[in-house]
Amino acid sequence: MKLKPIILSGHTHGGQVTFFGIPLMTPYGSGKYVKGWYCNDISQMYVSKGIGTTILPIRFGARAEVAIFNV
């Protein structure tokens, strides 16, 4: 099995405000990448939810996280 490179990206606030798991707010440029692991044919990518907020100083349904990876 060939190992895929891992990409550790920035954060998207996990959508910051979600309703039943559907993100209502995401930062510009985040596209479909909201939180967690994403895989394609070339690589694996982890998107963190981060710990802060953007524009509105609230978080609802998107708990803050600090990701720790042991290599």
PDB file of N, CA, C and O in Angstrom:
ATOM      1  N   MET A   1       0.839  -1.173   0.000  1.00  0.00           N
ATOM      2  CA  MET A   1       0.000   0.000   0.000  1.00  0.00           C
ATOM      3  C   MET A   1       0.892   1.246   0.000  1.00  0.00           C
ATOM      4  O   MET A   1       1.772   1.384   0.849  1.00  0.00           O
ATOM      5  N   LYS A   2       0.663   2.138  -0.942  1.00  0.00           N
ATOM      6  CA  LYS A   2       1.441   3.373  -1.031  1.00  0.00           C
ATOM      7  C   LYS A   2       0.844   4.426  -0.097  1.00  0.00           C
ATOM      8  O   LYS A   2      -0.366   4.653  -0.099  1.00  0.00           O
ATOM      9  N   LEU A   3       1.702   5.066   0.699  1.00  0.00           N
ATOM     10  CA  LEU A   3       1.240   6.113   1.606  1.00  0.00           C
ATOM     11  C   LEU A   3       1.007   7.406   0.841  1.00  0.00           C
ATOM     12  O   LEU A   3       1.778   7.761  -0.051  1.00  0.00           O
ATOM     13  N   LYS A   4      -0.058   8.103   1.195  1.00  0.00           N
ATOM     14  CA  LYS A   4      -0.371   9.388   0.585  1.00  0.00           C
ATOM     15  C   LYS A   4       0.189  10.503   1.462  1.00  0.00           C
ATOM     16  O   LYS A   4       0.234  10.364   2.684  1.00  0.00           O
ATOM     17  N   PRO A   5       0.617  11.606   0.853  1.00  0.00           N
ATOM     18  CA  PRO A   5       1.058  12.748   1.651  1.00  0.00           C
ATOM     19  C   PRO A   5      -0.110  13.289   2.474  1.00  0.00           C
ATOM     20  O   PRO A   5      -1.269  13.169   2.076  1.00  0.00           O
ATOM     21  N   ILE A   6       0.202  13.878   3.611  1.00  0.00           N
ATOM     22  CA  ILE A   6      -0.820  14.465   4.462  1.00  0.00           C
ATOM     23  C   ILE A   6      -0.673  15.981   4.431  1.00  0.00           C
ATOM     24  O   ILE A   6       0.424  16.512   4.599  1.00  0.00           O
ATOM     25  N   ILE A   7      -1.797  16.673   4.213  1.00  0.00           N
ATOM     26  CA  ILE A   7      -1.825  18.124   4.208  1.00  0.00           C
ATOM     27  C   ILE A   7      -2.556  18.577   5.458  1.00  0.00           C
ATOM     28  O   ILE A   7      -3.688  18.161   5.702  1.00  0.00           O
ATOM     29  N   LEU A   8      -1.914  19.428   6.254  1.00  0.00           N
ATOM     30  CA  LEU A   8      -2.555  20.007   7.430  1.00  0.00           C
ATOM     31  C   LEU A   8      -2.888  21.443   7.068  1.00  0.00           C
ATOM     32  O   LEU A   8      -1.998  22.278   6.909  1.00  0.00           O
ATOM     33  N   SER A   9      -4.191  21.724   6.940  1.00  0.00           N
ATOM     34  CA  SER A   9      -4.582  23.057   6.481  1.00  0.00           C
ATOM     35  C   SER A   9      -4.866  23.966   7.662  1.00  0.00           C
ATOM     36  O   SER A   9      -4.706  23.582   8.820  1.00  0.00           O
ATOM     37  N   GLY A  10      -5.286  25.167   7.346  1.00  0.00           N
ATOM     38  CA  GLY A  10      -5.671  26.129   8.377  1.00  0.00           C
ATOM     39  C   GLY A  10      -6.981  25.723   9.023  1.00  0.00           C
ATOM     40  O   GLY A  10      -7.273  24.535   9.160  1.00  0.00           O
ATOM     41  N   HIS A  11      -7.755  26.694   9.413  1.00  0.00           N
ATOM     42  CA  HIS A  11      -9.007  26.361  10.078  1.00  0.00           C
ATOM     43  C   HIS A  11     -10.163  27.121   9.459  1.00  0.00           C
ATOM     44  O   HIS A  11      -9.973  28.173   8.848  1.00  0.00           O
ATOM     45  N   THR A  12     -11.376  26.577   9.623  1.00  0.00           N
ATOM     46  CA  THR A  12     -12.584  27.161   9.044  1.00  0.00           C
ATOM     47  C   THR A  12     -13.620  27.482  10.109  1.00  0.00           C
ATOM     48  O   THR A  12     -14.760  27.814   9.783  1.00  0.00           O
ATOM     49  N   HIS A  13     -13.245  27.390  11.361  1.00  0.00           N
ATOM     50  CA  HIS A  13     -14.161  27.614  12.482  1.00  0.00           C
ATOM     51  C   HIS A  13     -15.274  26.567  12.514  1.00  0.00           C
ATOM     52  O   HIS A  13     -16.260  26.739  13.230  1.00  0.00           O
ATOM     53  N   GLY A  14     -15.128  25.493  11.752  1.00  0.00           N
ATOM     54  CA  GLY A  14     -16.118  24.412  11.736  1.00  0.00           C
ATOM     55  C   GLY A  14     -17.474  24.861  11.250  1.00  0.00           C
ATOM     56  O   GLY A  14     -18.487  24.225  11.540  1.00  0.00           O
ATOM     57  N   GLY A  15     -17.498  25.956  10.510  1.00  0.00           N
ATOM     58  CA  GLY A  15     -18.754  26.528  10.078  1.00  0.00           C
ATOM     59  C   GLY A  15     -19.225  27.619  11.037  1.00  0.00           C
ATOM     60  O   GLY A  15     -20.108  28.403  10.692  1.00  0.00           O
ATOM     61  N   GLN A  16     -18.658  27.677  12.212  1.00  0.00           N
ATOM     62  CA  GLN A  16     -18.928  28.661  13.274  1.00  0.00           C
ATOM     63  C   GLN A  16     -20.372  28.629  13.759  1.00  0.00           C
ATOM     64  O   GLN A  16     -20.609  28.534  14.963  1.00  0.00           O
ATOM     65  N   VAL A  17     -21.325  28.703  12.865  1.00  0.00           N
ATOM     66  CA  VAL A  17     -22.738  28.583  13.234  1.00  0.00           C
ATOM     67  C   VAL A  17     -23.317  27.476  12.366  1.00  0.00           C
ATOM     68  O   VAL A  17     -23.374  27.597  11.143  1.00  0.00           O
ATOM     69  N   THR A  18     -23.749  26.385  13.015  1.00  0.00           N
ATOM     70  CA  THR A  18     -24.325  25.264  12.265  1.00  0.00           C
ATOM     71  C   THR A  18     -25.730  24.980  12.757  1.00  0.00           C
ATOM     72  O   THR A  18     -26.062  25.248  13.911  1.00  0.00           O
ATOM     73  N   PHE A  19     -26.544  24.442  11.884  1.00  0.00           N
ATOM     74  CA  PHE A  19     -27.913  24.067  12.220  1.00  0.00           C
ATOM     75  C   PHE A  19     -28.089  22.610  11.812  1.00  0.00           C
ATOM     76  O   PHE A  19     -28.129  22.293  10.623  1.00  0.00           O
ATOM     77  N   PHE A  20     -28.192  21.728  12.795  1.00  0.00           N
ATOM     78  CA  PHE A  20     -28.274  20.278  12.565  1.00  0.00           C
ATOM     79  C   PHE A  20     -27.108  19.786  11.708  1.00  0.00           C
ATOM     80  O   PHE A  20     -27.287  18.956  10.817  1.00  0.00           O
ATOM     81  N   GLY A  21     -25.913  20.309  11.989  1.00  0.00           N
ATOM     82  CA  GLY A  21     -24.711  19.873  11.291  1.00  0.00           C
ATOM     83  C   GLY A  21     -24.457  20.550   9.956  1.00  0.00           C
ATOM     84  O   GLY A  21     -23.443  20.278   9.314  1.00  0.00           O
ATOM     85  N   ILE A  22     -25.354  21.422   9.525  1.00  0.00           N
ATOM     86  CA  ILE A  22     -25.171  22.137   8.255  1.00  0.00           C
ATOM     87  C   ILE A  22     -24.556  23.502   8.555  1.00  0.00           C
ATOM     88  O   ILE A  22     -25.165  24.308   9.259  1.00  0.00           O
ATOM     89  N   PRO A  23     -23.353  23.774   8.030  1.00  0.00           N
ATOM     90  CA  PRO A  23     -22.706  25.053   8.327  1.00  0.00           C
ATOM     91  C   PRO A  23     -23.431  26.213   7.649  1.00  0.00           C
ATOM     92  O   PRO A  23     -23.703  26.172   6.449  1.00  0.00           O
ATOM     93  N   LEU A  24     -23.741  27.249   8.432  1.00  0.00           N
ATOM     94  CA  LEU A  24     -24.407  28.436   7.891  1.00  0.00           C
ATOM     95  C   LEU A  24     -23.402  29.528   7.546  1.00  0.00           C
ATOM     96  O   LEU A  24     -23.683  30.397   6.720  1.00  0.00           O
ATOM     97  N   MET A  25     -22.237  29.484   8.175  1.00  0.00           N
ATOM     98  CA  MET A  25     -21.184  30.468   7.895  1.00  0.00           C
ATOM     99  C   MET A  25     -19.865  29.730   7.705  1.00  0.00           C
ATOM    100  O   MET A  25     -19.469  28.934   8.557  1.00  0.00           O
ATOM    101  N   THR A  26     -19.197  29.987   6.611  1.00  0.00           N
ATOM    102  CA  THR A  26     -17.845  29.461   6.428  1.00  0.00           C
ATOM    103  C   THR A  26     -16.975  30.597   5.890  1.00  0.00           C
ATOM    104  O   THR A  26     -17.469  31.470   5.177  1.00  0.00           O
ATOM    105  N   PRO A  27     -15.697  30.594   6.223  1.00  0.00           N
ATOM    106  CA  PRO A  27     -14.821  31.649   5.721  1.00  0.00           C
ATOM    107  C   PRO A  27     -14.714  31.616   4.202  1.00  0.00           C
ATOM    108  O   PRO A  27     -14.823  30.557   3.584  1.00  0.00           O
ATOM    109  N   TYR A  28     -14.502  32.771   3.617  1.00  0.00           N
ATOM    110  CA  TYR A  28     -14.322  32.879   2.175  1.00  0.00           C
ATOM    111  C   TYR A  28     -13.170  31.978   1.733  1.00  0.00           C
ATOM    112  O   TYR A  28     -12.098  31.987   2.337  1.00  0.00           O
ATOM    113  N   GLY A  29     -13.398  31.213   0.689  1.00  0.00           N
ATOM    114  CA  GLY A  29     -12.353  30.364   0.142  1.00  0.00           C
ATOM    115  C   GLY A  29     -12.307  28.955   0.708  1.00  0.00           C
ATOM    116  O   GLY A  29     -11.545  28.123   0.217  1.00  0.00           O
ATOM    117  N   SER A  30     -13.110  28.665   1.738  1.00  0.00           N
ATOM    118  CA  SER A  30     -13.051  27.321   2.331  1.00  0.00           C
ATOM    119  C   SER A  30     -13.774  26.286   1.478  1.00  0.00           C
ATOM    120  O   SER A  30     -13.493  25.092   1.584  1.00  0.00           O
ATOM    121  N   GLY A  31     -14.694  26.727   0.642  1.00  0.00           N
ATOM    122  CA  GLY A  31     -15.405  25.803  -0.240  1.00  0.00           C
ATOM    123  C   GLY A  31     -16.123  24.717   0.532  1.00  0.00           C
ATOM    124  O   GLY A  31     -16.796  24.990   1.527  1.00  0.00           O
ATOM    125  N   LYS A  32     -15.979  23.481   0.070  1.00  0.00           N
ATOM    126  CA  LYS A  32     -16.662  22.349   0.711  1.00  0.00           C
ATOM    127  C   LYS A  32     -15.912  21.827   1.927  1.00  0.00           C
ATOM    128  O   LYS A  32     -16.401  20.930   2.613  1.00  0.00           O
ATOM    129  N   TYR A  33     -14.739  22.370   2.205  1.00  0.00           N
ATOM    130  CA  TYR A  33     -13.919  21.881   3.304  1.00  0.00           C
ATOM    131  C   TYR A  33     -14.271  22.615   4.598  1.00  0.00           C
ATOM    132  O   TYR A  33     -13.924  23.785   4.763  1.00  0.00           O
ATOM    133  N   VAL A  34     -14.960  21.930   5.517  1.00  0.00           N
ATOM    134  CA  VAL A  34     -15.439  22.568   6.739  1.00  0.00           C
ATOM    135  C   VAL A  34     -14.683  22.074   7.961  1.00  0.00           C
ATOM    136  O   VAL A  34     -14.218  22.876   8.771  1.00  0.00           O
ATOM    137  N   LYS A  35     -14.555  20.749   8.100  1.00  0.00           N
ATOM    138  CA  LYS A  35     -13.864  20.185   9.263  1.00  0.00           C
ATOM    139  C   LYS A  35     -13.514  18.730   9.011  1.00  0.00           C
ATOM    140  O   LYS A  35     -14.191  18.043   8.247  1.00  0.00           O
ATOM    141  N   GLY A  36     -12.457  18.267   9.654  1.00  0.00           N
ATOM    142  CA  GLY A  36     -12.102  16.850   9.615  1.00  0.00           C
ATOM    143  C   GLY A  36     -11.225  16.438   8.452  1.00  0.00           C
ATOM    144  O   GLY A  36     -10.570  17.262   7.814  1.00  0.00           O
ATOM    145  N   TRP A  37     -11.229  15.121   8.190  1.00  0.00           N
ATOM    146  CA  TRP A  37     -10.377  14.516   7.162  1.00  0.00           C
ATOM    147  C   TRP A  37     -11.062  14.506   5.805  1.00  0.00           C
ATOM    148  O   TRP A  37     -12.261  14.251   5.698  1.00  0.00           O
ATOM    149  N   TYR A  38     -10.282  14.788   4.779  1.00  0.00           N
ATOM    150  CA  TYR A  38     -10.727  14.686   3.389  1.00  0.00           C
ATOM    151  C   TYR A  38      -9.655  13.914   2.640  1.00  0.00           C
ATOM    152  O   TYR A  38      -8.464  14.151   2.840  1.00  0.00           O
ATOM    153  N   CYS A  39     -10.068  12.992   1.781  1.00  0.00           N
ATOM    154  CA  CYS A  39      -9.117  12.169   1.019  1.00  0.00           C
ATOM    155  C   CYS A  39      -9.451  12.233  -0.465  1.00  0.00           C
ATOM    156  O   CYS A  39     -10.621  12.286  -0.844  1.00  0.00           O
ATOM    157  N   ASN A  40      -8.422  12.229  -1.295  1.00  0.00           N
ATOM    158  CA  ASN A  40      -8.596  12.078  -2.734  1.00  0.00           C
ATOM    159  C   ASN A  40      -7.516  11.131  -3.238  1.00  0.00           C
ATOM    160  O   ASN A  40      -6.845  10.479  -2.438  1.00  0.00           O
ATOM    161  N   ASP A  41      -7.339  11.048  -4.545  1.00  0.00           N
ATOM    162  CA  ASP A  41      -6.366  10.114  -5.116  1.00  0.00           C
ATOM    163  C   ASP A  41      -4.924  10.492  -4.818  1.00  0.00           C
ATOM    164  O   ASP A  41      -4.041   9.635  -4.854  1.00  0.00           O
ATOM    165  N   ILE A  42      -4.670  11.766  -4.524  1.00  0.00           N
ATOM    166  CA  ILE A  42      -3.314  12.252  -4.357  1.00  0.00           C
ATOM    167  C   ILE A  42      -2.896  12.374  -2.898  1.00  0.00           C
ATOM    168  O   ILE A  42      -1.756  12.054  -2.561  1.00  0.00           O
ATOM    169  N   SER A  43      -3.792  12.828  -2.022  1.00  0.00           N
ATOM    170  CA  SER A  43      -3.393  13.116  -0.647  1.00  0.00           C
ATOM    171  C   SER A  43      -4.553  12.998   0.334  1.00  0.00           C
ATOM    172  O   SER A  43      -5.704  12.785  -0.044  1.00  0.00           O
ATOM    173  N   GLN A  44      -4.203  13.145   1.600  1.00  0.00           N
ATOM    174  CA  GLN A  44      -5.171  13.248   2.675  1.00  0.00           C
ATOM    175  C   GLN A  44      -5.030  14.656   3.245  1.00  0.00           C
ATOM    176  O   GLN A  44      -3.926  15.200   3.273  1.00  0.00           O
ATOM    177  N   MET A  45      -6.137  15.258   3.704  1.00  0.00           N
ATOM    178  CA  MET A  45      -6.058  16.604   4.251  1.00  0.00           C
ATOM    179  C   MET A  45      -6.905  16.688   5.512  1.00  0.00           C
ATOM    180  O   MET A  45      -8.013  16.153   5.566  1.00  0.00           O
ATOM    181  N   TYR A  46      -6.373  17.365   6.526  1.00  0.00           N
ATOM    182  CA  TYR A  46      -7.124  17.600   7.757  1.00  0.00           C
ATOM    183  C   TYR A  46      -7.393  19.090   7.899  1.00  0.00           C
ATOM    184  O   TYR A  46      -6.470  19.902   7.845  1.00  0.00           O
ATOM    185  N   VAL A  47      -8.659  19.446   8.079  1.00  0.00           N
ATOM    186  CA  VAL A  47      -9.066  20.834   8.284  1.00  0.00           C
ATOM    187  C   VAL A  47      -9.529  20.982   9.724  1.00  0.00           C
ATOM    188  O   VAL A  47     -10.473  20.317  10.150  1.00  0.00           O
ATOM    189  N   SER A  48      -8.872  21.848  10.467  1.00  0.00           N
ATOM    190  CA  SER A  48      -9.207  22.082  11.867  1.00  0.00           C
ATOM    191  C   SER A  48     -10.381  23.055  11.991  1.00  0.00           C
ATOM    192  O   SER A  48     -10.594  23.902  11.123  1.00  0.00           O
ATOM    193  N   LYS A  49     -11.144  22.919  13.089  1.00  0.00           N
ATOM    194  CA  LYS A  49     -12.217  23.874  13.375  1.00  0.00           C
ATOM    195  C   LYS A  49     -11.676  25.116  14.072  1.00  0.00           C
ATOM    196  O   LYS A  49     -12.383  26.118  14.172  1.00  0.00           O
ATOM    197  N   GLY A  50     -10.450  25.070  14.549  1.00  0.00           N
ATOM    198  CA  GLY A  50      -9.854  26.227  15.204  1.00  0.00           C
ATOM    199  C   GLY A  50     -10.514  26.545  16.538  1.00  0.00           C
ATOM    200  O   GLY A  50     -11.340  25.779  17.033  1.00  0.00           O
ATOM    201  N   ILE A  51     -10.139  27.688  17.116  1.00  0.00           N
ATOM    202  CA  ILE A  51     -10.666  28.033  18.437  1.00  0.00           C
ATOM    203  C   ILE A  51     -11.381  29.376  18.490  1.00  0.00           C
ATOM    204  O   ILE A  51     -12.044  29.674  19.483  1.00  0.00           O
ATOM    205  N   GLY A  52     -11.264  30.186  17.461  1.00  0.00           N
ATOM    206  CA  GLY A  52     -11.831  31.535  17.514  1.00  0.00           C
ATOM    207  C   GLY A  52     -13.112  31.687  16.723  1.00  0.00           C
ATOM    208  O   GLY A  52     -13.805  30.714  16.424  1.00  0.00           O
ATOM    209  N   THR A  53     -13.407  32.930  16.392  1.00  0.00           N
ATOM    210  CA  THR A  53     -14.588  33.265  15.598  1.00  0.00           C
ATOM    211  C   THR A  53     -14.174  34.252  14.508  1.00  0.00           C
ATOM    212  O   THR A  53     -13.058  34.771  14.520  1.00  0.00           O
ATOM    213  N   THR A  54     -15.076  34.502  13.576  1.00  0.00           N
ATOM    214  CA  THR A  54     -14.857  35.494  12.541  1.00  0.00           C
ATOM    215  C   THR A  54     -16.147  36.274  12.320  1.00  0.00           C
ATOM    216  O   THR A  54     -17.234  35.710  12.439  1.00  0.00           O
ATOM    217  N   ILE A  55     -16.048  37.502  12.015  1.00  0.00           N
ATOM    218  CA  ILE A  55     -17.162  38.435  11.806  1.00  0.00           C
ATOM    219  C   ILE A  55     -18.048  38.530  13.044  1.00  0.00           C
ATOM    220  O   ILE A  55     -17.992  39.533  13.755  1.00  0.00           O
ATOM    221  N   LEU A  56     -18.870  37.508  13.322  1.00  0.00           N
ATOM    222  CA  LEU A  56     -19.710  37.507  14.523  1.00  0.00           C
ATOM    223  C   LEU A  56     -18.969  36.818  15.667  1.00  0.00           C
ATOM    224  O   LEU A  56     -18.362  35.768  15.454  1.00  0.00           O
ATOM    225  N   PRO A  57     -19.002  37.379  16.869  1.00  0.00           N
ATOM    226  CA  PRO A  57     -18.276  36.768  17.996  1.00  0.00           C
ATOM    227  C   PRO A  57     -19.070  35.646  18.676  1.00  0.00           C
ATOM    228  O   PRO A  57     -19.222  35.643  19.898  1.00  0.00           O
ATOM    229  N   ILE A  58     -19.582  34.684  17.875  1.00  0.00           N
ATOM    230  CA  ILE A  58     -20.351  33.555  18.429  1.00  0.00           C
ATOM    231  C   ILE A  58     -19.931  32.266  17.743  1.00  0.00           C
ATOM    232  O   ILE A  58     -19.398  32.271  16.634  1.00  0.00           O
ATOM    233  N   ARG A  59     -20.187  31.159  18.438  1.00  0.00           N
ATOM    234  CA  ARG A  59     -20.060  29.818  17.864  1.00  0.00           C
ATOM    235  C   ARG A  59     -21.284  29.051  18.314  1.00  0.00           C
ATOM    236  O   ARG A  59     -21.618  29.072  19.498  1.00  0.00           O
ATOM    237  N   PHE A  60     -21.958  28.379  17.407  1.00  0.00           N
ATOM    238  CA  PHE A  60     -23.133  27.596  17.751  1.00  0.00           C
ATOM    239  C   PHE A  60     -23.092  26.297  16.962  1.00  0.00           C
ATOM    240  O   PHE A  60     -23.114  26.313  15.731  1.00  0.00           O
ATOM    241  N   GLY A  61     -23.033  25.176  17.664  1.00  0.00           N
ATOM    242  CA  GLY A  61     -23.001  23.869  17.003  1.00  0.00           C
ATOM    243  C   GLY A  61     -21.669  23.536  16.357  1.00  0.00           C
ATOM    244  O   GLY A  61     -21.584  22.584  15.581  1.00  0.00           O
ATOM    245  N   ALA A  62     -20.637  24.292  16.658  1.00  0.00           N
ATOM    246  CA  ALA A  62     -19.305  24.054  16.084  1.00  0.00           C
ATOM    247  C   ALA A  62     -18.277  24.236  17.196  1.00  0.00           C
ATOM    248  O   ALA A  62     -17.646  25.288  17.304  1.00  0.00           O
ATOM    249  N   ARG A  63     -18.116  23.213  18.013  1.00  0.00           N
ATOM    250  CA  ARG A  63     -17.187  23.307  19.148  1.00  0.00           C
ATOM    251  C   ARG A  63     -15.770  23.589  18.687  1.00  0.00           C
ATOM    252  O   ARG A  63     -15.306  23.058  17.678  1.00  0.00           O
ATOM    253  N   ALA A  64     -15.094  24.436  19.446  1.00  0.00           N
ATOM    254  CA  ALA A  64     -13.706  24.752  19.151  1.00  0.00           C
ATOM    255  C   ALA A  64     -12.836  23.509  19.337  1.00  0.00           C
ATOM    256  O   ALA A  64     -13.173  22.627  20.127  1.00  0.00           O
ATOM    257  N   GLU A  65     -11.712  23.441  18.606  1.00  0.00           N
ATOM    258  CA  GLU A  65     -10.817  22.306  18.746  1.00  0.00           C
ATOM    259  C   GLU A  65      -9.371  22.734  18.558  1.00  0.00           C
ATOM    260  O   GLU A  65      -9.067  23.678  17.829  1.00  0.00           O
ATOM    261  N   VAL A  66      -8.509  22.026  19.222  1.00  0.00           N
ATOM    262  CA  VAL A  66      -7.076  22.121  19.010  1.00  0.00           C
ATOM    263  C   VAL A  66      -6.648  20.717  18.578  1.00  0.00           C
ATOM    264  O   VAL A  66      -6.739  19.767  19.356  1.00  0.00           O
ATOM    265  N   ALA A  67      -6.186  20.595  17.344  1.00  0.00           N
ATOM    266  CA  ALA A  67      -5.796  19.276  16.818  1.00  0.00           C
ATOM    267  C   ALA A  67      -4.362  18.974  17.216  1.00  0.00           C
ATOM    268  O   ALA A  67      -3.477  19.818  17.072  1.00  0.00           O
ATOM    269  N   ILE A  68      -4.137  17.761  17.721  1.00  0.00           N
ATOM    270  CA  ILE A  68      -2.800  17.310  18.087  1.00  0.00           C
ATOM    271  C   ILE A  68      -2.496  16.045  17.289  1.00  0.00           C
ATOM    272  O   ILE A  68      -3.254  15.076  17.322  1.00  0.00           O
ATOM    273  N   PHE A  69      -1.392  16.073  16.583  1.00  0.00           N
ATOM    274  CA  PHE A  69      -0.978  14.916  15.776  1.00  0.00           C
ATOM    275  C   PHE A  69       0.332  14.374  16.314  1.00  0.00           C
ATOM    276  O   PHE A  69       1.288  15.129  16.491  1.00  0.00           O
ATOM    277  N   ASN A  70       0.391  13.095  16.571  1.00  0.00           N
ATOM    278  CA  ASN A  70       1.627  12.427  16.963  1.00  0.00           C
ATOM    279  C   ASN A  70       2.249  11.815  15.712  1.00  0.00           C
ATOM    280  O   ASN A  70       1.624  11.012  15.019  1.00  0.00           O
ATOM    281  N   VAL A  71       3.477  12.205  15.441  1.00  0.00           N
ATOM    282  CA  VAL A  71       4.149  11.716  14.236  1.00  0.00           C
ATOM    283  C   VAL A  71       5.241  10.750  14.644  1.00  0.00           C
ATOM    284  O   VAL A  71       5.941  10.212  13.787  1.00  0.00           O
TER     285      VAL A  71
END
